[in-house]
Amino acid sequence: MSKIFVDADACPVRQEAQKVATRYKVKIIMVSNGGIRPSNDPMVETIIVSAGADAADDWIVDNAQKNDIVITQDILLAARCLKKQVIALGNSGKEYDANNIGNAVAMRELNQHLRETGEGGSFNPSFKKNDRSQFLQALDLLVTRALAANKE
């Protein structure tokens, strides 16, 4: 059975992800360094990891399996997930796959370099209302696809 993992620190779509998971009766695991409230819903598990820089990412990669879904805005985490055949979805509803992850990683590195040299702007674009809608549509589609893949 597929699961949904959420890189929950600063994730703007935790509630939306939980609603979709509840609709499909899919377990959702919120992984964080702390600061999020545990849910009373038995289908929602909250994992608090150590405060290390990539502790949540490492936990997700270690525990996610083929056809699970990982929700993250961390492009490097998405790339690590794809290597395990885990579905990676950005907070704005963008699915990362073999066709676009290389470009996303390259752009991330370029933007990081520009920020370090004082040439770049902010880390991430602001989250818009339309992003929330796109995220819900994309997650619904991905959960349906993952559940179908598990039946094969």
Buried (B, 14 or more C-beta within 10 A) or exposed (E): EBBBBBBBBEBBBBEBBBBBBEEBEBBBBBBBBEEBEEBEEEBBBBBBBEEEEBBBBBBBBEBBEEBBBBBBBBBBBBBBBBEBEBBBBBBBBBBBEEEEBEEBBEEBEEBEEEEEEEEEEEEEEEBEEEBBEBBBEBBBEBBEBBBEEEEE
